[in-house]
Amino acid sequence: MNETTEMNERLRQFLAMEGISPARFAEELGIQRSGMSHLLSGRNNPSFEFIQRMMTAYPDVNYEWLILGKGRPYKSDKNPAPKPENPDLFTITPEEDTEPEDLPLPEPQEVEPEKPAEYRAENRVFRDAPAPSPAFSQRKISRIIVFFNDGTYEEK
């Protein structure tokens, strides 16, 4: 196996450690997907510009490891856990992993008892409403009435 092939394998390993697809990686670096495919297949060698863009986007990568295969993949001692490419609503990321006691409590609020039915506002549906006239789009709003769930209203 030659150096280029080994570097391509390390690039694949890096993508797996980061949990990103080659297409997403190409997008992050601003290169074409086909170019990324050629790099991973061994058809093309990584250019200086590619390495430069990768260094800018991923400053914690040990580039001696990537290029020469020496040392660890990352400059720091810890390697990141693989990140899911498309996390779902139930995947907890380290930033979200907080204990309930760490979260601030909301201020207590007084709740008004519900008003009897005779005080509640009603929603009315007008089924036989006429179609708007052509002049409708030229009209301006002159008054707005807001009805609240406690039966009161406010006129603007």
Secondary structure, 3 states (H helix, E strand, C coil): CCHHHHHHHHHHHHHHHHCCCHHHHHHHHCCCHHHHHHHHHCCCCCCHHHHHHHHHHCCCECHHHHHHCCCCCECCCCCCCCCCCCCCCCCCCCCCCCCHHHCCCCCCCCCCCCCCHHHCCCCCCCCCCCCCCHHHHHCCCCCCEEECCCCCEEEC
